Amino acid sequence: MFRPYYAPVSPRSRWLALLLCLVFGVLGAHRFYTGKVGTGLLYLCTGGLCGLGVVWDAARLLFGWYRDAYGLPLIY
């Protein structure tokens, strides 16, 4: 019997994470949303790594390269 292979994906939405990144990126909201609490606190204390981390994360979210805390790609 044929069983198709399904790659595991995160239950978190890529577009919601991108919206959180663009609106509340300097507070690390997108990092907290995807389960990356440690770097979320770092973004909260440093203003999103002076804005550079927010730009980097926004680009990674836009192109689909961003992963959650478990290394899974985000769903659309």
C-alpha positions as CSV (number, residue, x, y, z in Angstrom):
1,M,0.0,0.0,0.0
2,F,1.3,3.4,-0.9
3,R,1.7,5.9,1.9
4,P,2.7,9.4,0.9
5,Y,5.4,11.1,2.9
6,Y,4.5,14.4,4.6
7,A,7.2,16.6,5.8
8,P,6.5,18.0,9.3
9,V,5.7,21.7,9.4
10,S,5.2,24.1,12.3
11,P,1.6,25.0,13.4
12,R,2.7,28.7,13.3
13,S,1.7,30.9,10.4
14,R,4.4,32.5,8.3
15,W,2.3,35.5,7.4
16,L,1.2,36.2,11.0
17,A,4.9,36.0,12.1
18,L,5.8,38.5,9.3
19,L,3.1,40.8,10.4
20,L,4.3,40.6,14.0
21,C,7.8,41.2,12.8
22,L,6.9,44.3,10.8
23,V,4.7,45.9,13.5
24,F,6.3,44.7,16.8
25,G,9.7,43.5,15.6
26,V,11.8,45.6,17.9
27,L,9.9,44.0,20.8
28,G,10.6,40.5,19.5
29,A,7.0,39.5,19.2
30,H,7.6,37.3,16.1
31,R,10.3,35.5,18.1
32,F,8.0,34.8,21.0
33,Y,5.3,33.7,18.6
34,T,7.5,31.1,17.0
35,G,8.8,29.8,20.4
36,K,12.2,31.4,20.3
37,V,12.0,32.9,23.8
38,G,15.7,33.5,24.4
39,T,16.2,35.6,21.3
40,G,12.8,37.2,21.9
41,L,14.2,38.5,25.2
42,L,17.4,39.6,23.4
43,Y,15.3,41.5,20.8
44,L,13.2,43.0,23.6
45,C,16.3,44.3,25.4
46,T,18.2,45.5,22.4
47,G,15.4,47.0,20.2
48,G,15.6,44.2,17.7
49,L,19.4,44.2,17.6
50,C,19.1,47.9,16.7
51,G,16.7,47.1,13.9
52,L,19.1,45.0,11.9
53,G,17.8,41.7,13.3
54,V,14.2,42.8,12.4
55,V,15.2,43.5,8.8
56,W,17.0,40.1,8.6
57,D,14.1,38.2,10.1
58,A,11.6,40.0,7.9
59,A,13.6,39.0,4.8
60,R,13.8,35.4,6.0
61,L,10.1,35.3,6.8
62,L,9.2,36.8,3.4
63,F,11.3,34.2,1.5
64,G,10.3,31.3,3.6
65,W,13.7,30.6,5.2
66,Y,12.6,31.2,8.8
67,R,12.2,28.2,11.1
68,D,10.4,27.8,14.5
69,A,12.1,26.8,17.8
70,Y,12.0,23.1,16.7
71,G,13.6,23.7,13.3
72,L,10.3,23.3,11.4
73,P,9.3,25.5,8.5
74,L,6.3,27.7,9.1
75,I,3.0,27.1,7.3
76,Y,1.6,29.7,5.0
